Amino acid sequence: MDKLVLFNNTTRNKLLNKRSGESKFGQHVQILTSISNIYEQLKNLDVTHVILGLPEDVGVFANHGNTGTAKAWEATLKILLNIQSNQFTKAKQVLILGHLDFSDELLKISKLNPSKKKDLIKARKLVEDIDEAVTNIVYQIVLAGKKPIIIGGGHNNAYGNIKGSSLALGKPINVVSLDAHSDFRPEEGRHSGNGFTYAFAEGFLGNYFIFGLHENYTSDKVFKTLDKSKSIKYNTFEDIQVRKKLKFKSELEKALKHISNNPFGIEIDCDAIENIASSAMTPSGFSVNKTRNFINYFAKHSNATYLHICEAAPTKKTVNQIGKLITYFITDFIKVNDD
């Protein structure tokens, strides 16, 4: 657990903007005071959800992407702590665990050039170290019977979420992913574009549904790979939103049918949401409200095991917008799981 930095009162007090007559979310969330026996502490705490930050963009760098996803965690905390605490937000049922410290890895990639093969190999090795840390902490949260909400970083972290959950549950876990890309690229060294490939090949990922693939950004080779497997199903953004061949609600039902027979994870890649600052920002994507519908729909199912929100890359101009966006997603997940 050497990478885990616990969220603490000092950070909370620094970020909280208290107002008289108001009760803020951050005033009521639970925190841990000791780094030892995380599993035991979580197991004995009366909380349903555990929030974890992954401030890194090593996986994005290793995939020739635009970095910046390391900033999403801090952007989220500033907003999340300051929303209202009321009967809807249920702050007391939530523990903010903290974040995994990847500053060493980020420092190392700052000295690398992704156009050099040697440097790319080094970056992909660093992603493996991140995988291990994410797997370990997600394993403990799920084993303790809590639902992790994992924020920030690239989509490479889907691998650690899947593996950690699968090991805790003792069987493969299914996944539904709202994404413009399949992230099912070849096993060529770990990066943000092949977390699902590795998880599937190693037996941690069972059924996989990719919701809203962009036809312009999925190679013929990847489509052929996806079409070969009965465990993998997908629809395209164009079929749903452009040609209107498929209905959004019917596709939600189809995806749920494919994954709900076993515990499943919900993956939200911010690259799929229109005009949101992310590592591969798109002018054409699902709306924020459609994304919230998506989370609400799947989170209501008893087999919903975790939520992962990744690839958001806030700039100075968009930092508050990204913080608000991710906060809405977090609370949408919490609200339905506690009905």
Buried (B, 14 or more C-beta within 10 A) or exposed (E): EEBBBBBBEEBBEEBBEEEEEEBBBBBBBBBBEEEEEBEEBBEEBEBBBBBBBBBBBBBBBBBEBBBBBBBBBBBBBBBBBBBEBEEEBBBBBBBBBBBBBBEEBBEBBEEBEBEEEEBBEBBBBBBEBBBEBBBBBBBBBBBBEBBBBBBBBBBBBBBBBBBBBBBBBEEBBBBBBBBBBBBBBEEEBBBBBBBBBBBBEBEBBBBBBBBBBBEEBBEEEBBEBBEEEEBBBBBBBBBBBEEEEBEBEEBBEBBBEBBBEBBBBBBBBBBBBBBBBBBBBBEEBBEBEBBBBBBBBBBEBEBBBBBBBBBBBBEEEBBEBBBBBBBBBBBBBBBBBBE
